Amino acid sequence: MPTQRLQEELQALRDQLERQPPLNTEERESLQALIKDIEMQMATEEALADETLTDSINLAVERFEASHPMLAGTLRSIMQSLANMGI
């Protein structure tokens, strides 16, 4: 169930990337890479304890907090889902 919730949040993040006010190429690529990292972590169960993933998400939240609050909110939800999964 937590994995399904996380998948839904990742899809919401993808949808927001398509609809959001313009992000520069670097910002968009950064978020797309973060999504891929999360999906790779989910695919390899043993890698789920990797703290660099949560650090990357925290940095993204800080980066987009002021300029794109909806993206930051979705990223916070993803963090909470990961925490609920014990990551």
Secondary structure as UniProt FT lines:
FT   HELIX           2..19
FT   HELIX           25..43
FT   HELIX           45..49
FT   HELIX           51..64
FT   TURN            65..67
FT   HELIX           69..84
FT   TURN            85..86
//
